[in-house]
Amino acid sequence: MTRDIDETPRTSCEVPSSSFPEKFPPKSSAPSVLEMSQSPTLVDIADRAPDGGLRAWLVVLGSFLIHCFCFAPTEYIFGMFEHHYLELYPSASHGSIALIGSIGSSTTYFAGFVSGVAADKFGYRITALLGTAIMAIALILASFASQVWHLYLSQGFLFGFGASLVYYPGIGAPSHWFDAKRGLALGLAVSGTGLGGLALSPATQALMDSVGVGWTL
């Protein structure tokens, strides 16, 4: 009897490749997690600080000048003003005169939350310009003071409030312009604290001796 089935033994068995998982899958062309973390993305490139340039260093210069002046009339050189105020207001005590500088300095720190809200809403530039104008107006008003409490309001509270609007943007602004050189930029900016007092002390004394306290302010 003829058999229709081929009984020839098969030398190989064809099994679909999808039946068993591959022991060594082909290498994917997609980047690994490590490669993705080491390679900058478009967002990283867009957000990267310039770390230099004219505008960046001008921001550092502005922060340097802010540190030079914002605490000078209430802390660094206030002792010179105090000496002359005791002569202008002989009935005032040392404590009442010293309170002028204390009000100005404490207001600068206490009004930090106002400075932060203003900087978030209007930007660093407008906030700092507004604070600069308030500081100037405060010293001009102080030059016309005829009683000690006038100085509390002008050289104390008003100047301290304006200094707060300037001081906190002056701290934060350089960080937005520098990344790798951030330490250098912030160090140069904060150095204005000491250099400002060093330069303003003899200049203030010379002005007081020549034109008086009012014009010095």
Disulfide bonds with the S-S distance in Angstrom:
none
